[in-house]
Amino acid sequence: MRLEKSYKRAALASAMALAVAGPMPAHALLGGLLGGDGSSAGDGQPSETNGNVGFFSDPFAEPTIQVDGEQVATSERCIVDASGSLQCKPTAGTIAVLGDGRFVYLNALEGTENAELAVIAQFGEVSVNDQSRVMTLDENDQPSWAKPSPIDGGANPDGNDSTTLTDGLLDTADNTAQNDGALFCADVVFLSDGRMMAVGGTDYYSEPGVDGLPVGVVELEGLRAARIFDPATNTWSQSGNMEFGRWYPSLVSLANSDVFVASGVTKLLKPVYPEDPLQSGRNVPQTETYDADTGTWSNNGTAAQRSLPLYPRMHLLPNGHVYYNAGGQAFNPFGQAYDQALWNIVGTYNPESKQWTDLGYAGLPLRLNELGLSELSTTLNPTNLDPNQVESLLGDLVGQTLTDPTEAVAQLLETEVDEQSLERAIGAGMRGSTFSIQLPLRPDANGGYHTSEFLTAGGVPTYVAAGSPGGYLPVSSSRIDTVATNGDDMAYESRLTGSLNQPRWYGSGVMMPDNSVMVFSGGTRDGVVATGLEGAIIQSERFDIETETWQPMASANRERTYHNTAALMPDGRVLIGGHSPINTAYASFINFDELGFADYAGRDPSFEIYTPPYAMRDDRPVIEKAPVAVMTNGGVFDIRTDRDDIDQVMLIRRKATTHLTDGDQRAVELPIVDRRNNKVRVKMTGNRAVLPAGQYMLFVSYEGEDGMRLPSKSTPVSVLADPSAPNGPLVTQLEPAASTDGNDDGGLIGGLTGILSDPGTLLDPILDIGSGATSAVPTLGQLEDGTPQLLNELGVAIDGGMNVLGDTVNSLPGVSEDLIVDFLAQADGA
């Protein structure tokens, strides 16, 4: 018989360790020796704020849960069903803005709350396919929910063709279809017609594991599936499958509206592939392209392979190349791949030639394409040992070296030793668990777009030399990487900006229509390395593009660490959701929140709405008339507003994001060519790589008398390819305008060594790491006040763990008999 229990679970090992001393002696010891009043804010304590910082709404969540075939109204996150399992509300681990007051979101890690002993041992059996939802907010922010059909996306209803090592003998891959098509860990992207595609996902099973036993060793296998959500009908459909299964891939729309996919891993915890041993122990290096017209995928070939982290941060450049910004998730297995050193190199993929170009070492003045090393990563790929590639690389290298043998040394010497040297060194290379925001693309004097800037902040340093690309303690460091393009000619540079007000792991970045970037949620330590021991950061921060500094803003109501989301709403506010942590210590949920750590009472299905200061004003401009569709043909169109001082028009693509990743996120400023009274005339680009076809939000803005930029609410605009020129060039970069600043920065890293008005000190990176380590220790008051909560959970935790162990023992006789039959059948077949 199973005990009726709350959704708070404790790891059996942790519970037994705490129980050794007994509740009374432990509490007496804490009360007598530690003291304290338990009032400390603990980890992630908000910084002081000045002026108007905006505000967060009260949290709201879906009001019902389906339990035993009935919709039960409840404010709880989960309810126990008749079988003793927990049924829970889905959380927004992935979210996309549909543009008409609706948002589609996908659950994450569904079923983790039913792991009573350890998620590593049980999740292959208790996991289920993740649910999807469509939430609608009316004009008064009153929410309502609808369930898409099929609710889980519909992939693999008859089970996935898993790539197990034992062909079904010692795994459970074929025993169920309830967890063979999870949407979790797919990436999402909008197609040009407004439908959303989810690519990849998860097939759960135990390996090793035996059918009939409730425990094993979990495996998460990447899916080949691509499925499409149609917002017009709230339905999911299946599209063509990829060649490679991918868990944690990244997607980018190309200039021609096809979709590029890279990375992902086929098997997460045991990436062993006997049919192709060199692929073992690494992520998928092959890239593929989705043909939007035929719904099929094609392998891009050997030169298009590249070793990348999971969920690599990628963006489309104005020259049509896909840029990798040296960021991603480090988690496979334990965060490593044998070729992980290559993740530190920023580069671009050319869809026309289907080749990569290495640009530089992220964050440092080492520009590989200028040294004849533009093909370095491709040549070092162990699964693509092409003699022609080696010959080409050596030829370029020798040619460049003979021309200027001191160039590499000169580049490295460009950066003088200054107060930011240590921060620059720690922050260089691949950054784990950081957002990557493409700052607004702005036209030059000729109307062309040539300079792309990308902001990253926080995350964990690489520590490649220590054998792992991901660290544990985040930093506050923030940098802007710049790629200047003129056709296929590219130049890379990087500079530090002002730092975040506190180190932040897994913060969600959002490009705002007032030329700022906001970051929300996250934690004080990596919540994947040591689950359940990070502190939550509820305070948002704002990055000013002009001053390149971060300002602390309002604080949210809920703690959201792993799998949090944030998306710009059409009215200029931000929808905040998510929080789906992995079970504490990879065992079961035990909540240390009373000790100052993040909320680990399970997944949080709630949302909040952040209202920025400009959205609280009554002097925002109003768009009275604008086109519903525009074409990338270089033409002009008019916008009528209620003001005569509009000085900026911006198109922002609707966001579709998961795991801090949105490869299509972009904001593009359109040049104003004429202004008459309340009407502005703006010019569209003819470059489809600047504005790929799709659904955008059109904002206009002006600068108020107090200096605040005041954007309007947006109006929806479809960007279309020019139908009159179907065979015209996709990428038409105008000649760059001549530089007018008159400054010679001495190289491509201009600004990297500049000291900002508040640059920090030499000790900042060390203090970041030190504060993260010491803050992991609860205050004395928190220990005293938190102990009763932990002790109250011990009975439930121990009972749940003993139930699983008992079920395992009871199942052994029947399982053993079935296993012998399986072995004999296989022997007869051989």
N, C-alpha and C positions, 0 to 999 in steps of 0.2 A: 504494500500500500504506500502511495506517495503522499508526502506531507503537503498540505495546502500552504503556499508560501508567497511572499512578496517577490518582486522582480529583482531585489538586491541579493546577489549571490557572493559568497566568499570562497576564495581558493582553499581547498582542504589543507594544503601544507601550511599556508599562512595562518589559517584558523587554529590549527593544532599547535603551531609555534606560540601564538598568543595565549592559548589556553593553558600552556604548561605552568605558568606562574599562578594561575587562578585569578578570578575577577577581583576578589577583595584585596589580596596582597598587592596586586598591580595598581589598583586605584589608590590604595593607601600610600604606596611608594611615590606615585606621581604627585599626590596631594601634599605629602610631607616634604619632599625634596625639591620639586620643580617649581611650585607656586605659579604665579601668573594668572591673568584674568581671562585668557582666551579671546581677547578682543582684537588681536592683531589681524590685519587684513591678509598677511602672509604673502604667498607667491603671487606675482603679477599685480602688486598693489598699484592702483592708478596714480599717475602723476598729477600734479596740480595743473589746473587749467585757468586760462584768462579769456575773458570776453565770451562771445556767443559760440558755443561748441556744438550746437544741435542737440537732438534728443532721440531716444529710442521709445517706441511704443511698448505697451504691455505685450507680453508674449501671447500668441494664440496658436491653437492646434486643431487638427481634425477632431470632431467631437465624439466619434464612435469607433468601435473595434468590432470586427466580425468574429464571433465566438460561437462555435458549434452551429453554424448556419444562420445565426441571428446577428443583427446589428445592435450592439450594446452601447448605450450612451455612457461615457465615463470621462473624467478628467485625468485618469491614470494613464501612464504610458503603456501598460500591459495588463492583461487579465488572464488568469489561469483557466484553461478549457477543461472539458470533462476527462481528458486523458492525462491531465496533469502538466501539459505543456503550456508555455506562455505564448499568447497571441498579442502582438504589439502593433502600435501605429508606426507607419513608415516615416523615416526621417529623410531630409533632403541632402543626401550625400552627393547628388548630382542635380543641377537645376538649369532650366532654360527659359528665357523670356519669350512668350508667344506674341506679345505686343498688343493684345486686345483685353488687357486686364487678367490674362490667364498665364499660368506658369506650370510647366510640366516638371515633375521631379521624380527621382528614382531612389529607392531605399538602398541601404548599405549594410552589409554583414547581417542580413536577416537570419535569425536563429541563434545568434551567439548567446542570447540570454538563456537558452536552454542547455548550455554547457554547465553542468553541475560540478564536474571533477576538474576538467581542463579542456580548453578550447582546442589545444593541439591534439588531444586524444579523442575528442568527441565531434568536432565540427564537421568531419566528413560524413557523419551520420545524422546530426540534428539540423544541419543547414537546409534551407529551402530557397527557391528562386525569389529574388527580390521583387517587391511590388512597385508599381508606378502609380502616380496620381496626377490629376490636373486640378490645380487650385485656382479659383477665380476671386478676385477682389473687386467689389463694386465701387462706386464713386465715394462711398462712405467707409471704405476699407473693411466692409463686412465680407468675410470669406465664405466660400462654399467649395465643395469638393466633388469630383467625378472620378470614376474608375475606368481607365482605358480598357479596351478589349484587344487581346487578352491582357490581363492585369500584369503579367510578368514578362511581356514582350514576345512570348510564344516560341522562343528558340528551342530546338531539340525536344519536342514533346515525347519522342520515343527513346530518349537517351542520347548522350553524346558518344561519338566514336573516340573514346579516350585512348591516349598513348601510354599505357601502363607498361611496366617492366616485366610483369609476371603473367601477362595474358589472361588475367582474371582469376588466377589461382590464389594469390595472396593480396588481393585488393578488392575493393567493393564498388568499382566503377560501374558495374552493370546491374547493381541491385535496385536502382531507383531512377526515376526521371524527375523527381521533385526538386533536385538541385543540380541539374545538368545544363541549365540555361540561364544562370543568374546574370542580371544586368549590372551587378556590382563590378567595378573596375573595367567596364567598357569606357571608351571616350565618346563624346558626343559632338556633333557638328550640325549646323543648319545647312541644308541644301539650298540652291539658289531659288527654289520655288516656295520656300518657307517650311518645308517638312524637315524634321530632325532625324538624323541617323545616329545610331549607337553601334559602335564597332568593337568587337572583342567581348570580354566578359569572363565569367568563371564557371567551371565545372568542378564541383567538390566531390571528393571521395577519400577513402582511407587507403594508404599504401605505405607499409604493409597493413593489411586489414583482412578480416574474414567476415563473410556474410553471416549475420545473426548475432555477432558480438557488438555491443554498444560502444566499444572503444577501438582505437587503432592509431595510426599516425596520419594526420590530415594531409591532403594534397590539394592545391589549387591549380587547376589547369586552364590555360588561356583558350578561349573559344575562337573559332574561325568565323563566327557569325557576324553578319551585318543586318540590322533590322531598322525599319523606318517607321517613325511615328508621324501620323497625319493629323495635324490639329483641327482640320475641317471635320473629321469624323471621330476623333479620339480613339483611333485604332492603330495597332501595330501590324506590320507586315514584314515578311522576310525578303531580303535582297540576296544578291550573290555572295557566296562565302569567299573569304580570303584563302590564299594558299597556306598561310601559317597561322596557327593559333596564337593569340596575343592577349595577355593579361597586363594591363597598364600600358596600352599603346597611346600614341598622340596623333591627332589629325590636323591637317591644314587644308583649307580650300585653295585651289590654284586659280590662276588668272582666267582659265577657261571653264571654271566651275567644277572640274574634276576634283577629287579629294585624295590627298597624299597621306599615307600612313607609315609610321616608323616605330621601331622598338616594340616593347612588350616582351613578355617571356612566355614560353609555351608551358613549362612546368616550374612553379615558383620554388618550392622547398627542396625538390630533388630534380634539378635540371640535368638529367642524364638522358642522352639520346643515342642508343647503341647503333642506330642506322647511320648516324653522322656524328662521330665522337668529338670532332672539333667544335661543334656547336654546343657541347655540354659545358655547363658552368658559365654561361653568358646569356645575354638577352638576344632577341631575334635581330640579326644585323640586316636581313633582307628588307627592302622597302617595296611597297606596292602602291598602285594608283587605281582609284575607283572611277570608272567611266560612268558619269551621271546619266548619259543617254541610254546605255545598255544595261546598267546595273551589274556590271561585272568588274572583277579585279584583275590586274596584270602585274606580274613581277617586273620590277624595273631593271633587272640585270645585275651583273656582278659589280660594275663600277658604282652602282647606286647603293651598295651595302655600306653600312657604317655602324660602329659600336656606339651605342647611346645608352644613357640611364633610362630607367622606367619613367613614363610620362615626361619625355624630354620637352623642354620649353622651346617651342618652335613658332615662327611667324613668317608671313609672306612679305618680302621686300618689294619696293617699287620696280625693280628690274625683273620681277617674276621668280626670283630664287626663293627657296625656303631657308630661313636662317635658324640655326641652332644656337641658343643663347647660354649654353653651358650651365643649365639647371635641370633638375629632375628629382625623382624619388630614388633613394638608395635603399633597396629592400629586396634582395634576392640572391641566395639565401644569406642572411645576416648582413645584407647590404653590399655584397661584393660581386664582381665579375673578373675573370682573369685578365681581361683587356681593359679594365676600368680606367687606366691612366689616360686613354684616348678621350675620355669624357670631358677632360679639361680644355679641349681645343674647340674654339668656336669655328663654325664653318657654314657653308651654304650649299644647297642642292639645286642644280639646274634642271628643271623638268624637260628642257629641250634636248640637252646632251646626255641627260641621265647620269650625271657625274657630280661629285662633291668637290668643293674647293675649301681648303683650310685657310682661315684668315688670321688666326693668332691664338696665343694662350690667354684664356679669359682673364681680364683684369690687369694684364701686364703688357709692357711695350715690346712684345715679340711678335711681329707681323710676318707670319709664315709665308703668305703669298708673295711678299716682297723679297723673300730669301730663297725662292725656288722650291719651297716646301709645301706648295698648295695641294699636293697629292699625298702628303705624308700619311694621314689616317687610312686612306684607301689602300695604299701600298702595304701598310702594316697589318691589314686585315688577314688573319691566318687562314680564313676559308676562301680567300681570293688571291692566291699566289700567282699572279699574272706576270710573266716575264716582261711583257710589253709595258705594263704599269711601272715595274721596277726600272726599266730602261728609261722611261719618260721622266720619272722622278730624278734619277741620277743625272740625266742630261740637263734638266732644269737647274738642279743644285750646282753642278759643276759650272754651268754657264754663269749663274749668279755669283758664285764664289770667285771665279776668275775675274769677273767684272769689278767686284768690290768685296774683297775677302774680309773686311772689317765691319761690314754692315750689321751683322747680328750683334756683335759686341757694342757697336754704336747705339743700336736701338735699346739695349738693356741699360746703357749708361745714361740714357735720356732722362731718367727719373732720378733726381737728386735725393739725398737722404734728408728727410724732414720729419715733422711730427706725425705724419700719417703713414710713414713707411711700414710700421708693424701692421697697422690695419690693412694696408694695401696687400701685404704679403699673406696675411691670414685670409683675407677675403678673395684672393685670386683663385682661379680654377673653378671647377664645378661646385655649385652651391646646392645643397640638398634642401628640399622642402621649403623653397622660396617661390613666391609668385614672380611672374615676368610680365610686365605691362609695357606694351608698345605705346609710347607717348604720342601725342597728336602729330600726324603727318601734316606738314605745312608747306605750301607752295613757295618757291623762290620768286625772284622778280620776273622771271620768264614764265611763271605759271607751272613749272615742272616740280616734281617731287623727287628729291635725291638723297635726303638725309633722314635716316630712321634711328630713333633713340629708344632704348629699352631700359626700364627701371627695374631693379631687383633690390630687395631689402630683407634683412633678417635671414632666417634659415640657418643651417649648420654648415661649418666649413668642411673642406674635402678630406683632409688628413690622408691623402693617397699614400704617402710614405709609410703610414702605419698599417697598411693593408686593407683599409676601408675608405670608400669615398664619402662616407657619411659620419659625422661626429654625433655627440650626444647633447652638448650645450650650444645653444644658438648664439648668434652675435647680433649686435645692433647696426652693424655696418650696412651702408646703402651705396649703390653705385649705378652709374648710367653707362651703358655700352652703346657706341654709335657705329653705324655702318653707312658710309657714303657710297652711293652707287652711280655709275654712269655707264649704262649698258652692262657688260660683263666685268668691267673694271670696278673693283671694290676696295675700300680702305676701312680698316677697323681701328678704333680707339676706345679708351675707357677712362672714366674719371670717378673719383669718390664724391659723394654728396654729403650733406649733413646726416648724422646718424639718427636712427630711431631713438625714441626716448627710453626704450628698454629693449633688451634682446627679445626676439620673437621667433618662435618656431611655428610654421604652418599658418601664417597669416594670409587671409584672402584679400587680394588687391582689386580695386575697382577704379576704372578711369571715369572721372566725373565731368559734366559738361561745363564746369567753371574753370577748366584747365588745371585741376588738381587731381591727385590720386589719393584715395582713402584705403586704409588697411584695417581689417576687422578680425577679431577672434584670434585663436592660436594659443600657444602654450610657452612656458618658460624652459622646457626641456623637450627633447625628442620623445614623443609619446608612443613611438614604435619600438625604440631601443629598450625602454623600461616602462612598460605600460602601467598606467595608474599612478605614476609618481611625478607627473608634471603638474605645475600650477597653471591655472587658466588665466589668460589675459582677456579681460572684458572691455578694456578701454580701446577705442578707435584712435587712429592718428591720421593726420592730413599732410600730404606732401605738396608744397608750393613749388610749381615748376620754375617760377621766376627766381626765387631765392634759393631753391634746392635745399630746403630745410623741412624738418618734420615738426608738426605741432600736435600736442595731445588734445583729443576731442572728447566727446561724450562717452560714457560707459554703458554697455549693454546690460540687460537684466539676467541673461543666462550665460553659463559657461559653455563655450564651444571650442573644442580642441580638434581632434582628428576628424576628418571628413566634414568640416564646416564649409558653408557656401555663402556667397554674397553676390548679388546681381543688381545692376542699375535698372531702376524702373522707368517707364516712359515719362513719368512726371518729374524725374530728377532725384527722387529719393532712392534708397537702397533697401532691398529685401535681404534679410539675414536669416540663415537657417542652418540646419545640419547639426552635427556632433554625433558621431558613431564610433566610439573608441573600441579598440581591441580589449578583450577581457583582461582584467588586472593580472599582471605577471604571466600572461598567456594561459591562465588557468580559468577562473570564473570571476564574475563581477563581485568585487568588494569595494565599497565606496569610502575613500579616505578624505572626503571633502571637509569633515570636521577638523582634520589636521592641516588644512590649508592647501590640499591638493585638488585637482580638477574633479568635477562631477563624474563619477563612474557608476552611477545607478542604472546604467544601460543607455540606450540610444534616446536622443531627445527629438521628438517629432515637431517641436514648436518653431514658430517664426517670430521675428520682430521686424519692424520697419524703422530705419534710421532716417530722420529728417535733418538735412544739413542746414546751416544758417541761411543760405540763399533761399531755401524753400519755405522759410518762415516769413518772408517779406511779401508785402502787398504791391511792390513796384516791379515785379518780374514782368518781362515783356510777354506779349501774347501773339501767337501766330494766327492771323485771321484767314489767310489763304496761302496754300502751297500745293504743288503738284503731288499726286499720290504715287507717281512713278517718274523716274528720270533715267536717261540713257548715258552710258559712258562713250559719248561721241564728241566731246569737246564743245558742246553747245552751251547755251545759257538758259536760265529759267528765273522766274520772278517769285518773290515771297513778299506778301503784304503783312505787316505787323501793326501794332497800335502805337509805335514809337518811330521817331525819325533819327535816332542815334544808334541803331544797330551797327555794330562794327565787327561781328564775328558770326559766321554760319558754319555749323559743324554737323557732320553725319557720323553717328556712332552705331556700330553694328550691334544688333541684339545679342545678348550674352548667352552662351551655352557652356557651362563650366562644370568640371569635376576635378577633385584633387588639385585645386589651385590652377588648373590648366584650361585655357581657352585659346587655341591657336589662331582663331579667327578674330579675336578681340582687336578692334581698331577704331580710332577716331581720326577723321580726316577734315581739316579745315578747307573750305572752298573759298577761292578768291572772290571778293566783291568787286565787280567791274563798274557798277553804277548805283547811285543812291538818290532817290527822288521822293521827298516827303516820307511817307510811311512804307515805301516799297524799296526793296533792295534787289538788284539783279546780280546773280552769281554765275560763275562759270564752272561747268562740269569738266572733269578730266576725261581725256580719251584713253587713259591707261587703265586697263582692267585689272592690273596688279595693284593699283592704288585702291580701287573700289571694286572688288569682285562682286559679281551679281549676287543679290540676296536682299534681306530685309533689314532696314536701318531705321534709326530714330533721328529726326531732323531737329536740331536745337538752334535757336538764335540767341545772342546775348549782347550785353553792353556793359560798360564799366560805370558803376554808380559813383556818386559824388564822394562817397567815403572810401572809394578804391576797390570795393567788392565787385567781382564780376557776377552779373545777374543773368542766368540763363532762363529761357522760357521752359514751359513744359514742351515735350516733343510732339511732333506729328509723324505718323508712320509714312515711310517712303520705301518703295521698292526700287532697287537699282537694277537696271536691265542692261544686257549687252546690246549693242547697236544692231538691230535686225537687218539694217540695210547694208551692213558690211560683215557678213558671216565669215568671210575668208580673210578679213583684215587682220593686221597684227594685234596680238593680245597685249603686248607691252610696247608702248610708244613713249619712251623717255625723251623729253625735250632737252635741248642743250642747257647745261647748268648755267645759271646766272653767275657773273663774275663776283668774286668776294668784295664786299664793301667795308669790312671792318678794319682793314689795313694792318691787322696784327699777324705777326709771324710767330706761331707757337713753338717753332723749333721741331716740329714733327707731328705725327698723327696722334700723339697722346696729349695734345694741348689741353690744359685744364686739370690733368691728372694730379699734378703736384701743387695746384693752387690751394691755398689755405682759405677756407670759407670764414664768414664772420664768426661762426661758432664751430671750429673744426674739431673740437675735442682735443685729447692729449695723447701722448705716446702710450699711456697706460690703458686707454679705453678698451682695446681687445682683451687685455689680461683681466681687467675689472669685470667685463662681460662674463668671461668664463668663470671667474671666481665667484661672482654673485649667483650665477646659475647653480654652481656646486653647493654653496652654503645655503641657498634658499630651499634646497631639497630637504633640509632638516626642519621639522615643524618647531614652532616656538613652544616654550614651556607651557604657556596657557592652552595652546591648541592640543598638546599631548594630554593635558589633564581633562579638558572638556570633550575631546574626541574619543577617549577610551571607552566610555559607556556605549557609544554608538557601535564601536567595533565589537564589543562583547555581546551586544544584543543580536548581532548577525551571526555569531558563532554557531548557535544551535541549528539555524537553517542551513548553513554551509556544511557543517559536519554531517547532518542528516542527508543532504543531497549527495555529498560525496560517497557516503556509505551505501546509498541506494544504487548508485552506478556500479560500485564494486560488487554489491550483491547480485545485481542483474548480470554482471559479467560472469561471476562464478556459476550462477544458475544456468547460463547459456552454454557453458563449455561442453557438456556431454553431447548435446545435439549438434553443435557446431563441429566438434571433432569428427563425428561420424560423417557429416556431409563433406568435410574436407577430404577425408580418406576416399570417399566415392569420387570426388573431383580428380584426385591424383591418379586413381586407378583408371578413370575414363580417359585422362590425357595419355597415360601410358599405353592403353589399348589403341588409341588413335595413332600414336607414334609407331 
